[in-house]
Amino acid sequence: EVKIQEMADQVPVGHIPRSMTIHLYGALTRTVNPGDVINVAGIFIPTPYTGMRALRAGLLQDTFLEAMYVHQLKKQYHAMEATPEIEQAIADLKEDPTLYGRLANSIAPEIYGHEDVKKALLLLLVGGVTNNRKDGMKIRGDINVCLMGDPGVAKSQLLKYITKVAPRGVYTTGRGSSGVGLT
């Protein structure tokens, strides 16, 4: 059972994103992760009542979608293929001493300045290395970023750009942060 939620950019201003329960069976099991952007085709079915609720049941209101097909809209990093031209370009970039600044400036190029914020968002995209210590403690390599500042300094535009670049990026606000998969 998976709960999907309407994309944040498709939700009308001031509304909460709608959600729906999807049942995945067989080969479709474990094919989606939180934050994935997917298209789903299936059968829309009312949830039948059982037990005492079935005796008093009138109109069935609870529904779910029994998925028959799931299509990922964003490729995961491990699913991307590198051509020899791309590998050569990466090898050339590794020799460039200004690479860190160039990559940071490539984030939302329409927004001037904010070099430190762009570098922090670049590190967010790249992530770190997960460290499994001998005592069993696991240190995640992922980082989180919270942008705070005056109104009108392009915080939202920077974060929206990151969600378009990242394979599993989810843009949320204070109002929408209680949605599926976000705590």
Helices and strands as residue ranges (DSSP letters): E 2-5, G 8-10, E 19-23, G 26-28, E 38-46, H 52-55, E 63-72, G 77-79, H 84-94, H 99-105, H 115-126, E 131-132, E 138-139, H 155-165
